[in-house]
Amino acid sequence: MRSGAARGDVGNTERSPGKGLHVNFSEKGEVKERREKFLTAKYGSHQMSLIRKRLAVEMWLYDELQKLYESADKTTPEVEVDIDELLDMDDDAQRRNHLQEVLCDAKKSAHDVKKFVDDLLERTKTL
């Protein structure tokens, strides 16, 4: 029995010279589009908790930087505060000095910048 006949004459079988048996299937009806498949990682509840904490601090950081640098013309300069870099520093004094250097051209008052730095250092301790 030919393999095409086994499938209800869906395809035809022919011999290709030098290649052996070759089966051609004909499509019946409309061809459905192939669904894209995505692989998603699953994290444990503890790992997800850590990810959520980190995300909350990063979103807070972004919002507060927007407030520190907002001006009348609504343009915000590119300011980057790397949380991992802060966490790698030895102590709070080093972190504070680094943040003061990064935020030296903030539009808000020095008091607002100091409050932001204090709040950020406090939040990084939870990570």
C-alpha positions in Angstrom: 0.0 0.0 0.0 1.3 3.4 -0.9 1.6 6.0 1.9 -0.6 8.5 0.0 -3.4 5.9 -0.3 -3.2 5.2 3.4 -4.2 8.9 4.0 -7.2 8.8 1.7 -5.3 10.1 -1.4 -4.2 13.3 0.3 -1.0 13.1 -1.6 0.8 11.3 -4.3 3.9 9.1 -4.1 6.6 9.2 -6.7 10.1 8.0 -7.0 12.8 10.7 -7.4 15.9 9.5 -9.2 18.7 8.9 -6.7 16.6 10.1 -3.7 14.3 7.3 -2.8 10.7 7.6 -1.9 9.2 11.2 -2.0 5.7 12.1 -0.7 3.9 15.3 -1.8 0.9 16.3 0.3 -1.7 18.6 -1.2 -3.4 21.1 1.0 -7.1 20.8 1.3 -9.1 24.0 2.1 -7.7 27.1 3.7 -4.3 27.0 5.4 -4.5 28.2 8.9 -1.8 30.6 10.0 0.7 29.1 12.4 0.5 30.4 15.9 3.6 31.8 17.4 4.7 30.1 20.5 6.5 31.8 23.3 8.5 30.2 26.1 7.9 31.9 29.4 9.9 31.3 32.5 8.2 30.5 35.7 9.6 31.9 39.0 9.0 30.7 42.5 7.0 32.9 44.8 10.1 34.1 46.7 11.8 35.1 43.4 8.7 36.9 42.2 8.5 38.8 45.4 12.1 40.0 44.9 11.3 41.0 41.3 8.2 42.9 42.4 10.2 44.8 45.1 12.9 45.7 42.6 10.4 46.8 40.0 8.6 49.0 42.6 11.9 50.7 43.6 12.7 51.3 39.9 9.3 52.8 39.1 9.5 55.0 42.2 13.1 56.1 41.1 11.9 56.9 37.6 9.0 59.0 38.9 11.1 60.9 41.4 13.8 61.7 38.8 11.1 63.1 36.6 10.0 65.4 39.4 13.6 66.5 40.3 14.4 67.5 36.7 11.0 68.8 35.4 11.2 72.3 34.1 8.7 74.8 32.5 9.5 73.5 29.0 8.8 69.9 30.0 12.1 68.6 28.7 13.9 66.2 30.9 17.6 65.5 30.5 18.9 61.9 30.5 19.9 61.0 34.0 20.7 57.5 34.9 20.9 56.1 38.4 22.0 52.5 38.4 20.6 50.6 41.4 23.0 47.7 40.9 26.0 50.1 40.9 24.6 51.6 44.2 24.2 48.2 45.8 27.8 47.3 44.8 29.2 50.3 46.7 30.7 49.7 50.2 28.7 52.0 52.4 26.0 54.7 52.5 28.5 57.6 52.5 30.0 56.4 49.2 26.5 55.9 47.7 25.4 59.4 48.9 28.5 61.1 47.4 27.9 59.2 44.1 24.2 60.3 44.0 25.1 63.9 44.8 27.5 64.0 41.8 24.9 62.4 39.5 22.1 64.8 40.6 24.2 68.0 40.7 22.2 69.7 37.9 18.7 68.9 39.3 16.2 71.6 38.8 14.7 71.3 42.4 16.2 72.6 45.6 19.2 71.0 47.4 16.7 70.1 50.2 14.5 68.1 47.7 17.6 66.4 46.3 18.8 65.4 49.8 15.3 64.0 50.6 15.4 62.0 47.4 18.8 60.6 48.1 17.8 59.7 51.7 14.6 58.0 50.4 16.5 56.1 47.7 19.1 54.8 50.1 16.4 53.7 52.4 14.6 51.8 49.6 17.7 50.2 48.3 18.2 48.6 51.7 15.0 46.5 51.1 16.5 45.0 48.0 
